Amino acid sequence: MLIKPSRLREIERDRLDIVLSEMREGYAEMDEDLHFVLVNRAAEKILGAPASRILGRTPRDLFGVAAATPLEMKLRQILKARDASQFEQDLGLESGPVSLRVRCDGNGLVLFFDDIALLRSMEHALREESARRNLIEERFETALSVNQIVVFKLDRELRYSWVYNNQIGMKDYNVVGETPEHLFEPDSARRLMTFFRSVLASGQAQRTELALRPRQETEERHFVSSARPIFNDQQEIIGLTGASIEITSVVRQREELARAREEAFIAKAEAERASLSKSKFLAAASHDLRQPVQSLLLLIEVMKSRLTDAPSQKVVDQMEKAVDALRLLFDSMLDISRLDAGVIVPALQTVCLNTLVGRLADEYRLRAEHRSLDFRVVPTSAYVRTDPVLVERVLRNLLENALRYCPTGRILIGCRRQSKMMRIDVIDTGIGIAPNHLEEIFEEFHQVANAARDRSQGLGLGLSIVKKVMRLLGGTVFVRSALGQGSCFSVTLPLVNQHQGNGHLTAGDTEKRNGHMVLVVEDDGLLRDSLDIMLRSWGYQTMTARTGEEALSIIEKHSLPDIVISDYRLSAGLTGIDTVLKINEAAGRHLPSVIITGDTAPERVREVHGSGLRILHKPVAADELRRALLGMSQQQAVPPV
């Protein structure tokens, strides 16, 4: 069926209307008298009027004579020349000037025009976007170059199709088209290709650290590389993309750190070996030296009771002071050994601080007054959670130092609450400590103002013991001092709100169980005889044995002892611990026993403590042994003699 020409023109006109209405650019047609005969929607918007007000009118009718005259002159020139032209024209519109493209079409004109303000706004936005993209790209390039990051893309055959900031000394465009085999030495290329093939085979992103050596270089460089596969629309892998960061300097630092750690480990091992050698030396030396010192202490005690004339008593007193000083030195060495061995377990209890400090004050006040020192104690109602024996040892060490280094002035003990802790201060107005010595004084054998190593001033172990004990108790120790003005040593202990009573033997207790049979097992003849003489002078009955086997033989032939005193290290056969355990086995019960040892080796100290038996360390003062025997005597069911 044929369509009439008139109908075809209508269809074409409709299509033209649709096209014109969708155009973003203004479109208009004029006749040769410059009347508008057609405008689209964009033209209506730009000209600020609907088509009904525009069609059939001239620019003069729409824009006024002043604005339209220049435009009409240009339009007539184009009609006359049958030409085309492009220009900007101000028509007095609120939106500003318009951009016009005009050409002659038959007997009329066709006009295309845009809103210049909109164009300029779009151009400005385009320039800003371009500048922003350039800035981002510049920052991206800077970040890659500064951080030595390589970004790359490879095809399925592992040829570089794009690369930026390569780190192998080549221009990026020279890398494109090459494979790793052409860029790196064989082993490096093989490692890199293996990684890339693993990414392609798995279809997943991967990350690894690689050591690579470019062909033109002599040393390997280290990279952290990550890569992920690239898929097409059919979800087929067509290549991969990724990035590598050079970490050569990090790896070098890591290797140096590993070497430093190894050296530190070796140094630590050597220090531990040296410390072990020192402990073994102290153990051996102290054990051999404690035996005669122990005998001297016991014999002096016996001499004191038998020599009554004044000159002899004076000599004995001097001997006792000298030997007691030697014993105190051994005690300090033993304390260090035991603390290093880790065998001291604090017996925590609630302690009345005023009672503990008061007892020490009564003891040290007389010594201070003898040296014309003012000794004061600030009373406290506080209770602390601690081991009273260990704390007393700490405070004794601090008070001994205060007396030793305070020739004139005063000594003060004060307590202050600090949140959940109680701080105990021992303050003196003595010689003070230089700032460069404040940390060193807590090291073993370090002493201030004792260059001549005067042993009456101790070994320099007291503050080291204080520091180790306070660490064991969960407290702290610190010092403030001014040279020539004095020092303040402070320790902190956990504060509690209530007091739990504890039973203690009083200092005035005397032997209430004399007449008990005591078995002494000691391989050193002099010490064995000394113990025998002293025990008998105290009213005890005694049996003596040189070895553990001999002790077991004695109890088979005679009755069981009430108390056993044994050296740990016997000359042959059973040790002191083994001997006591076998005696208990024969008795069918645990007899009160004490192990006396001069061995300070950490492993030996741990072994004795681990046995659960009571232990005394040589040299043992006579009073200390007497108190121990008294305590064990009170465990017996035998009535007093």
C-alpha positions in Angstrom: 0.0 0.0 0.0 1.4 3.4 -1.1 1.6 6.2 1.4 0.5 9.6 0.2 3.1 12.2 -0.1 1.3 14.4 2.3 1.4 11.7 4.9 5.1 11.1 4.4 5.7 14.8 5.0 3.7 14.6 8.2 5.8 11.6 9.4 9.0 13.4 8.5 7.8 16.5 10.3 7.0 14.5 13.5 10.4 12.9 13.4 12.0 16.3 13.0 10.0 17.6 16.0 11.2 14.7 18.1 14.9 15.3 17.1 14.6 19.0 17.7 12.9 18.6 21.1 15.7 16.3 22.3 18.5 18.6 21.3 20.4 20.3 24.2 21.5 23.0 21.7 19.1 25.8 20.8 17.8 25.5 17.2 15.8 28.1 15.2 14.8 29.0 11.6 14.2 32.5 10.1 12.7 33.6 6.8 14.5 36.2 4.7 12.7 39.0 6.6 14.2 37.7 9.8 11.0 36.4 11.3 11.3 33.3 13.5 9.5 30.4 11.8 10.7 27.5 14.0 12.3 27.0 17.5 12.9 24.0 19.7 12.6 23.6 23.4 16.2 24.4 24.1 15.8 27.7 22.1 12.7 28.6 24.2 14.7 28.1 27.4 17.7 30.1 26.2 15.6 32.9 24.8 13.4 33.0 27.9 10.0 32.8 26.1 7.6 30.1 24.8 7.3 29.4 21.1 4.0 31.2 20.9 5.7 34.5 21.8 8.7 33.9 19.5 7.3 32.6 16.2 6.4 35.3 13.6 8.5 37.9 15.4 11.8 39.4 14.6 14.8 40.0 17.0 13.8 43.6 17.2 10.3 42.6 18.4 11.8 40.2 21.1 14.9 42.0 22.3 14.4 45.7 21.5 16.0 48.0 19.0 19.3 48.5 20.9 20.0 44.8 21.5 18.6 43.5 18.2 20.1 46.0 15.7 23.7 44.6 15.8 22.3 41.0 15.5 20.0 41.9 12.5 22.9 43.6 10.7 25.0 40.4 11.0 22.1 38.2 9.9 21.4 40.3 6.8 25.1 40.2 5.8 25.0 36.3 6.0 21.8 36.3 3.9 23.4 38.6 1.3 26.6 36.6 1.2 24.9 33.2 1.3 27.5 32.3 3.9 27.8 30.9 7.4 29.3 32.5 10.6 29.9 31.9 14.3 29.9 34.7 16.9 28.8 35.7 20.4 26.0 38.2 20.9 24.5 40.1 23.9 20.8 40.1 23.5 20.1 41.6 26.9 18.9 38.3 28.3 19.2 37.6 32.1 21.3 34.5 31.4 23.8 36.6 29.6 25.3 36.5 26.1 24.6 33.6 23.7 26.9 31.8 21.3 25.5 31.7 17.7 26.3 29.5 14.6 24.4 30.8 11.6 24.2 29.6 8.0 22.1 30.5 5.0 19.6 27.9 4.0 17.6 28.6 0.8 15.8 31.9 1.3 16.2 31.8 5.1 18.6 31.2 8.0 19.3 28.3 10.3 20.5 29.3 13.8 22.2 27.2 16.5 22.9 28.9 19.8 24.1 28.1 23.3 24.0 29.8 26.7 27.5 31.1 27.1 27.2 31.2 30.9 26.4 27.5 30.9 29.2 26.8 28.4 31.7 28.7 30.5 30.4 27.0 33.7 30.9 23.6 32.0 34.3 24.6 30.7 35.3 25.8 34.2 34.0 22.5 35.7 36.0 20.6 33.0 39.1 22.6 33.8 38.7 21.9 37.5 38.2 18.3 36.9 41.2 18.1 34.7 43.3 19.9 37.3 42.0 17.5 40.0 42.9 14.5 37.9 46.3 15.9 37.2 46.9 16.5 40.9 45.7 13.0 41.7 48.0 11.6 39.0 50.9 13.7 40.3 50.4 12.6 43.8 50.0 9.0 42.7 53.3 9.2 40.7 55.0 10.9 43.7 53.7 8.2 46.1 54.9 5.4 43.8 58.3 6.9 43.2 59.0 7.9 46.9 57.8 4.5 48.2 59.4 2.6 45.4 56.1 1.0 44.4 55.9 -0.8 41.0 52.5 -1.1 39.3 52.2 -3.4 36.4 49.8 -5.4 34.1 50.6 -8.7 32.3 48.8 -10.6 29.6 48.1 -14.3 29.7 51.6 -15.1 28.3 53.1 -13.0 31.2 54.3 -10.2 29.0 54.2 -6.8 30.5 51.5 -4.8 28.7 51.8 -1.8 31.1 54.2 -0.8 33.9 54.8 2.3 35.9 57.8 3.2 38.1 59.8 0.0 37.5 62.7 -0.4 39.9 65.1 -2.2 37.5 66.8 0.7 35.9 64.9 0.7 32.6 62.5 3.1 31.0 58.9 1.9 31.6 58.2 1.7 27.8 61.2 -0.5 27.4 59.7 -3.0 29.8 56.4 -3.3 27.9 56.3 -6.5 25.8 59.0 -8.2 27.8 58.6 -11.2 30.1 60.4 -11.6 33.5 62.8 -14.0 31.9 64.3 -11.1 29.9 64.4 -8.7 32.8 65.8 -10.8 35.7 68.6 -13.3 36.2 67.4 -17.0 35.8 66.7 -17.9 39.5 64.9 -14.6 40.1 62.9 -14.9 36.9 61.9 -18.5 37.9 60.6 -17.4 41.3 58.7 -14.5 39.8 57.1 -16.6 37.0 56.1 -19.3 39.5 54.3 -16.6 41.6 52.5 -15.2 38.5 51.5 -18.7 37.2 50.1 -19.5 40.7 47.9 -16.5 40.5 46.6 -17.4 37.0 46.1 -21.0 38.1 44.2 -20.2 41.3 42.1 -17.4 39.9 42.6 -15.6 43.2 44.7 -12.7 44.5 48.0 -13.6 46.2 50.8 -11.9 48.0 54.4 -13.0 48.6 57.9 -11.8 49.4 60.5 -12.2 46.7 64.3 -11.8 46.3 65.0 -10.6 42.8 68.1 -9.6 40.9 67.7 -7.6 37.7 70.1 -8.7 34.9 72.0 -5.4 34.9 72.6 -5.5 38.7 75.0 -7.6 40.9 72.9 -7.8 44.2 69.5 -9.1 45.0 66.7 -6.7 46.0 63.7 -7.7 48.0 60.1 -7.0 47.1 56.6 -7.6 48.5 54.5 -8.4 45.5 50.8 -8.8 45.2 48.8 -9.8 42.1 45.2 -10.6 41.1 43.8 -12.1 37.9 41.9 -10.0 35.2 38.7 -11.5 33.8 36.8 -10.7 30.6 33.1 -10.5 30.2 33.0 -14.3 29.8 34.8 -14.6 33.2 37.9 -16.0 31.5 41.3 -15.0 32.9 43.1 -12.8 30.3 46.0 -11.6 32.4 46.9 -10.2 35.8 47.6 -6.9 37.4 49.5 -6.1 40.6 52.0 -4.1 42.5 55.4 -4.6 44.1 57.0 -2.6 47.0 60.7 -2.7 47.4 61.6 -3.6 51.0 65.4 -4.2 50.6 66.2 -1.7 53.5 63.6 -3.4 55.7 65.1 -6.8 55.1 68.6 -5.5 55.8 67.4 -4.0 59.1 65.6 -7.3 59.9 68.8 -9.2 59.2 70.8 -6.8 61.4 68.2 -7.1 64.1 68.4 -10.9 63.9 72.2 -10.7 64.2 71.9 -8.3 67.1 69.5 -10.7 68.8 71.8 -13.6 68.3 74.7 -11.7 69.7 72.6 -10.6 72.6 71.5 -14.2 73.1 75.2 -15.4 73.1 76.1 -12.6 75.5 73.2 -13.5 77.8 74.3 -17.2 77.7 77.9 -16.2 78.5 76.6 -14.0 81.4 74.5 -16.8 82.7 77.4 -19.2 82.5 79.5 -16.6 84.4 76.7 -16.2 86.9 76.5 -19.9 87.3 80.2 -20.2 87.8 80.0 -17.4 90.4 77.2 -19.3 92.2 79.2 -22.5 92.1 82.2 -20.7 93.5 80.2 -19.1 96.2 78.6 -22.5 97.1 81.9 -24.3 97.2 83.8 -21.5 99.0 81.1 -20.7 101.5 80.5 -24.4 102.4 84.2 -25.0 103.1 84.6 -21.7 105.1 81.3 -22.1 107.0 82.4 -25.3 108.7 85.2 -23.7 110.8 83.2 -20.5 111.3 80.3 -22.6 112.7 82.6 -24.4 115.0 84.0 -21.0 116.3 80.6 -19.7 117.0 79.6 -22.7 119.0 82.9 -22.9 120.9 82.8 -19.2 121.8 79.3 -19.7 123.2 80.7 -22.5 125.4 83.8 -20.4 126.4 81.5 -17.5 127.5 79.8 -19.7 130.0 83.1 -21.1 131.4 85.4 -18.1 131.5 84.4 -15.7 134.2 87.5 -13.4 134.7 87.2 -10.0 133.1 90.3 -10.2 130.8 89.2 -13.5 129.4 85.6 -12.2 128.9 86.9 -9.2 127.0 88.9 -11.4 124.6 86.0 -13.7 124.1 83.7 -10.7 123.4 86.1 -9.5 120.7 86.3 -12.9 119.2 82.5 -13.1 119.1 82.3 -9.7 117.4 84.8 -10.7 114.8 83.2 -14.1 114.0 79.7 -12.6 114.1 80.8 -10.0 111.5 82.1 -12.9 109.3 78.8 -14.7 109.8 76.9 -11.6 108.7 79.0 -11.5 105.5 78.2 -15.1 104.8 74.5 -14.4 105.4 74.5 -11.7 102.8 76.2 -13.9 100.3 73.7 -16.7 101.1 70.7 -14.3 100.7 71.8 -13.3 97.2 72.3 -17.0 96.3 68.8 -17.9 97.6 67.1 -15.0 95.9 68.9 -15.8 92.6 67.8 -19.4 93.0 64.1 -18.4 93.3 63.6 -20.6 96.3 62.3 -17.9 98.7 58.5 -18.0 98.8 57.0 -15.1 100.8 54.7 -16.2 103.7 52.1 -13.4 103.2 50.1 -12.3 106.2 48.4 -9.2 107.6 51.1 -7.3 109.6 50.7 -4.5 112.0 53.2 -2.0 110.7 53.5 -0.1 114.0 54.5 -3.3 115.9 57.1 -4.3 113.3 58.6 -0.8 113.0 58.4 -0.3 116.8 60.4 -3.5 117.5 63.1 -2.3 115.1 63.0 1.1 116.6 63.6 -0.2 120.1 66.7 -2.1 118.9 68.2 0.7 116.8 67.4 3.6 119.1 70.0 2.5 121.6 72.7 2.2 118.8 71.7 5.6 117.5 72.0 7.2 120.9 75.4 5.6 121.5 76.5 7.5 118.4 74.8 10.7 119.5 72.1 10.5 116.8 68.5 11.6 117.2 66.3 8.5 116.3 62.6 9.1 115.8 59.6 7.0 114.6 56.3 8.4 113.4 53.5 6.1 114.7 51.1 4.5 112.2 47.9 2.5 112.5 48.3 0.9 109.1 48.3 -2.8 108.3 50.0 -4.3 105.3 49.9 -7.6 103.5 53.4 -9.0 103.4 56.0 -11.3 104.8 57.1 -9.8 108.1 60.4 -11.6 108.2 61.4 -10.4 104.7 60.2 -6.8 105.4 62.1 -6.8 108.6 65.3 -7.8 106.7 64.7 -5.0 104.2 64.2 -2.4 107.0 67.3 -3.7 108.9 69.4 -3.2 105.8 68.2 0.3 105.3 68.7 1.2 109.0 72.2 -0.3 109.0 73.0 2.0 106.0 71.5 5.0 107.8 73.6 4.4 110.9 76.7 3.7 108.8 76.5 6.8 106.7 75.0 9.3 109.1 77.9 10.6 111.4 75.7 13.4 112.9 72.1 14.5 112.9 69.1 12.3 113.0 67.4 9.2 111.6 63.6 9.1 111.0 61.2 6.2 110.1 57.9 7.4 108.7 54.9 5.8 106.9 52.6 7.4 104.4 49.5 6.1 102.6 49.7 6.2 98.8 46.4 5.0 97.3 46.3 1.2 97.9 50.0 1.1 99.0 51.8 2.1 102.2 55.2 3.8 101.8 57.8 3.4 104.5 60.6 6.0 104.5 63.9 5.6 106.2 65.4 9.1 106.3 68.8 10.2 107.5 70.8 13.5 107.5 74.0 11.8 106.5 76.6 12.2 103.8 74.1 11.7 100.9 74.6 10.1 97.5 75.8 11.7 94.3 73.2 11.6 91.5 75.4 9.4 89.3 75.4 6.7 92.0 71.6 6.5 92.7 71.0 3.6 90.4 74.4 1.9 90.9 74.0 1.5 94.7 71.4 -1.3 94.1 74.0 -3.4 92.2 75.8 -6.1 93.9 79.1 -5.2 95.7 78.7 -1.5 94.9 79.5 0.8 97.8 79.7 4.6 98.0 82.5 6.2 100.1 84.3 3.0 100.7 87.2 3.0 98.3 89.4 1.2 100.8 86.8 -1.7 101.0 86.6 -1.5 104.8 84.7 -4.7 105.7 83.2 -3.0 108.7 81.1 -1.2 106.3 79.8 -4.4 104.8 80.1 -6.1 101.4 77.9 -3.8 99.4 75.1 -6.4 99.1 72.5 -4.9 101.4 70.7 -2.7 98.9 70.9 -5.4 96.2 69.1 -7.7 98.6 66.6 -5.0 99.4 65.8 -4.6 95.7 65.4 -8.3 95.1 63.3 -8.9 98.1 60.9 -6.0 97.3 60.5 -7.3 93.8 59.6 -10.7 95.4 57.0 -9.0 97.6 55.4 -7.1 94.8 56.6 -3.8 96.1 59.1 -1.2 95.1 62.2 0.6 96.5 63.5 4.0 95.4 65.8 6.6 96.8 66.0 10.4 96.9 69.3 12.0 98.0 71.3 15.2 98.0 75.0 15.1 98.5 76.0 16.4 101.9 72.3 16.7 103.1 71.2 13.1 103.5 69.1 10.3 101.9 65.5 9.0 102.0 65.0 5.3 101.1 61.4 4.3 100.5 59.7 0.9 100.1 56.0 0.3 99.2 53.8 -2.5 100.4 50.1 -3.4 99.8 47.8 -1.8 102.3 45.0 -3.7 104.0 42.1 -2.6 106.2 42.0 -5.3 108.9 44.5 -7.1 111.1 44.7 -10.9 111.4 46.5 -12.0 114.5 49.6 -14.3 114.3 51.2 -16.2 117.1 55.0 -15.8 117.5 57.5 -17.0 120.0 58.6 -14.3 122.3 62.2 -13.3 122.8 62.0 -14.1 126.5 61.1 -17.7 126.0 63.6 -20.1 127.5 64.3 -23.8 127.0 61.3 -25.5 128.4 62.1 -28.9 126.9 65.6 -29.5 128.1 66.6 -33.1 128.6 65.5 -34.2 125.1 67.7 -36.5 123.1 69.2 -34.8 120.1 70.9 -36.8 117.3 73.7 -34.9 115.6 74.8 -36.1 112.1 77.9 -34.2 111.0 81.0 -35.5 109.1 83.2 -32.6 110.2 84.8 -33.8 113.5 85.5 -30.4 114.9 82.0 -29.1 114.2 80.4 -32.4 115.5 82.3 -32.1 118.8 81.5 -28.4 119.1 77.8 -29.1 118.6 77.9 -31.9 121.2 79.6 -29.7 123.8 77.2 -26.8 123.3 74.0 -28.9 123.3 75.1 -30.7 126.5 75.8 -27.3 128.1 72.2 -26.4 127.3 70.9 -29.5 129.1 70.2 -31.7 126.1 71.2 -35.3 125.8 73.1 -36.1 122.6 74.0 -38.9 120.2 76.5 -38.2 117.4 77.2 -39.8 114.0 79.6 -39.2 111.2 77.4 -40.5 108.3 73.8 -41.2 107.6 74.4 -44.9 107.7 76.0 -44.6 111.1 73.1 -42.6 112.4 70.6 -45.4 111.3 72.8 -48.0 113.0 72.7 -46.0 116.3 68.9 -45.7 116.4 68.6 -49.4 115.8 70.8 -50.1 118.9 69.4 -47.3 121.0 66.1 -45.5 121.4 64.8 -43.0 118.8 65.9 -39.3 119.3 63.5 -36.5 120.0 65.2 -34.1 117.5 67.5 -34.7 114.6 70.2 -32.2 113.5 72.0 -33.1 110.3 74.5 -31.5 107.9 73.3 -31.7 104.3 76.5 -32.7 102.6 77.9 -35.7 104.4 81.2 -37.2 103.4 79.8 -40.4 101.9 76.6 -42.3 101.2 73.4 -40.7 102.3 72.8 -37.0 102.3 71.3 -35.2 105.3 67.9 -35.2 103.7 68.0 -38.9 102.9 69.2 -39.6 106.5 66.3 -37.7 108.1 63.7 -39.3 105.8 65.0 -42.8 106.6 64.9 -42.0 110.3 61.3 -40.9 110.0 60.5 -44.1 108.1 62.0 -46.1 110.9 60.2 -44.1 113.6 56.9 -44.3 111.7 56.3 -40.6 112.2 57.9 -37.3 111.4 60.5 -36.3 114.0 61.4 -32.6 114.5 64.4 -32.2 112.3 66.6 -29.4 110.9 69.1 -29.5 108.1 72.2 -27.4 108.5 74.0 -26.6 105.3 76.8 -24.3 104.1 76.0 -25.0 100.4 74.7 -21.9 98.6 74.4 -23.3 95.1 70.8 -22.4 93.8 70.0 -25.9 92.8 71.1 -27.2 96.2 69.1 -24.6 98.0 66.0 -25.5 95.9 66.5 -29.2 96.7 66.6 -28.6 100.5 63.6 -26.4 100.4 61.8 -28.9 98.2 62.2 -31.6 100.9 59.9 -29.7 103.2 62.5 -29.9 106.1 63.5 -27.0 108.2 66.8 -25.5 107.0 69.5 -23.4 108.7 72.4 -21.9 106.9 75.9 -22.1 108.2 77.3 -20.4 110.1 74.4 -20.5 112.5 74.5 -18.2 115.5 74.1 -20.0 118.8 71.0 -18.0 119.7 69.4 -18.9 116.3 70.1 -22.6 116.9 68.7 -22.3 120.5 65.5 -20.8 119.2 65.1 -23.5 116.6 65.6 -26.2 119.2 63.1 -24.5 121.5 60.5 -24.4 118.7 61.1 -28.1 117.9 61.0 -29.1 121.6 57.5 -27.5 121.9 56.3 -29.9 119.2 57.0 -32.9 121.5 54.5 -34.5 123.8 57.1 -35.0 126.5 56.5 -33.0 129.7 59.1 -30.5 130.8 62.1 -31.8 132.7 
